[in-house]
Amino acid sequence: MGGKTETSKIAEKKEKKEKTSAVDKKTEKTTAVKKTAAKTSVKAKKPVAGIDENGTFRAWDNAKTKAKPKKTEEKTPAKRGISAEQTAKALAAAKAIDPSLKTKGKKLAAYDDSQIKHLDALEHIRLRSGMYIGRLGDGSNQNDGIYVLLKEVIDNSIDEFIVGFGNRIDIQIVENRVKVRDYGRGIPLGKVVECVSQINTGAKYNDDVFQFSVGMNGVGTKAVNALSSYFKVIAIRDGYATEAVFERGKLVAEKNTVKLSKPAKNGTYFEFVPDEEIFGKYSFNMEFVEKRLWNYAYLNTGLTINFNGQVFTSQNGLLDLLQKELEADTIYPIGSYTGAHLQFAFTHTNAYGENYFSFVNGQFTSDGGTHLSAFKEGFIKGVNEFFQENYKSEDIREGITAAVLVKVKDPIFESQTKNKLGNTDIRQWIVSEVQSGLDDWLHKNPKAAEMLQKKIEANEKLRTELSAVKKEAKEAAKKVSIRIPKLDDCRFHLEDGTKGENSMIFITEGNSASGVMTHSRDANSQAIFSLRGKPENMYGKKQTDIYKNDELFQLMRALGIENSVEDLRYSKIVIATDADNDGFHIRNLVLTFFLGYFEELVTSGRVWILETPLFRVRTKKENIYCYSEDERDKAQKKLGKNCETSRFKGLGEINPSEFRQFIDPQTMHLTPVEVSQLKVIPQLLAFYMGKNTPERRSFIEQHLLSNAEIDV
């Protein structure tokens, strides 16, 4: 029993042999796998980053793998369009037109005490006129500087009227010479020269004398004096007068106080001629002047303005303003309220959008401000309180036209041009008084209140219908592209504050024009939107139809106005079409779209026309770009008979480097799209864009051009 039997020894040997055989087979299998892997390793894919060929994760030593560089055959360099020599010449030519090169070579002076300069106030006004009167211009825009000069002088007369002195102003403009005579108290005789020539001098700082003045900065007439080639002032008080004459702000003649030989009413006389050294060639547009004078009359009931033989006066103030703007195109009679320091008038029309005329102490504030936003808030609260409803603000305000005037003791404007009021302490007062004044008027005019409610409910129904259409349009646009097709956007927009205040979008036709502009623009502030061709004539269509039109919806998206005009992304909308019949037609179709559905964009001064040169007259030494046939003829005469004249018909024909100057904010020609009165918009659209009528057919026949008259 102690030793192993023969049988057990045989069994043990057999088991040992089987184990050895199994190990050998396993070893052979492993070796075979390794050999196979070695053979196929050349064909294996690049290992995953961080994992080696055996499947081991190596986070640090093998986190990144690099593919072996492939051997590439040397290729012959592709032929280029221009040679290096031509490139160098082109670069030199580009540098040659750098405006800064005009001062190249001028030796930099030593920076010492002698280089510190002091400008007196009048010199500063002439050097930096934009700080005081905004833009210069040639009189073709109602905001040009020459109208600001006129306004500054008239404002002094209005300030006298506001405090109860002088209810008449005589104004004359003949051959750019302006004469203004008021019948107020007159400038104190011993301070006449100082009041018109020394900055920060005047009585407007003294609220015992002027409580609701427009001009509170002590600059007005001083700027007029500095920017005029001739300036005369005469003050008359109690039978005595003082006179002073200036040229470009410098006193050239003075008559000390003298007793008048004939009786004359107290007051002040101004006479001036805007300086062509500052403004260049200019002329007063009498339509712009008359519109300003009507505003003065509406805002100062009882005041009479005599201008070149025409009388401007108003007995009902803002009510007269809206009646003249709208005539009978209103849903209910114009409502109005007059308080001690607040006045407003309002109504609704069937037009889309909102229109407001806002004023502070008689000053038109084109950009609104605290008083306008407070009026809107008070109006909404007043309507909801009267009807005991909770209507949305957009339903109440859709189609409204209103005018509001506030008198503020210490107005804070955002600039010398006084386009926007910044006082914040007046908001609650205006909201409360507008709310109460509106509630009172609605109680006294129940039929008008009923019509207003019907208008609001119709707006509500339209908004609901429009909301569904907008949703469909947005979903369809998302399926096409996340970005807006045909839009080359800029970097800064209106919501970016001062960086976006000069932003603009050019609406062009076709790829050739947009391509040229894209290569010429300033990408920080200039965007390009390209139309496919002629957009649909939207006159007479429902508002929902513009959202069903893909191209116009994309344009709305580009502008940011698909939900609200208040979301506008650009300071200026510039229509840039070719100077041919098709281009003019496209321009009219785009204007029909804006005037029909986004009227306030036009009335607020957002829409412009880009004027591009029609001709280029040149010699080897000089290029002259001409915007009219008259300019072309003068250029040809100047450059002589050997000059070459080219006619530009399409924007795409102009070289990008050449085109850059035509959209440079400092040199481009822009014409504002302006409306003299709101009532003319439906008339214009119906005549030009509506159904054919005998009147339009007659107009076309009378204005047809012969082949000889058409410039080809």
Order of alpha helices (4+ residues) and beta strands (2+ residues): alpha-alpha-alpha-alpha-alpha-beta-beta-alpha-alpha-beta-beta-beta-beta-alpha-alpha-beta-beta-alpha-beta-beta-beta-beta-alpha-alpha-beta-alpha-alpha-beta-beta-alpha-beta-alpha-alpha-beta-alpha-alpha-beta-beta-beta-alpha-beta-alpha-beta-alpha-alpha
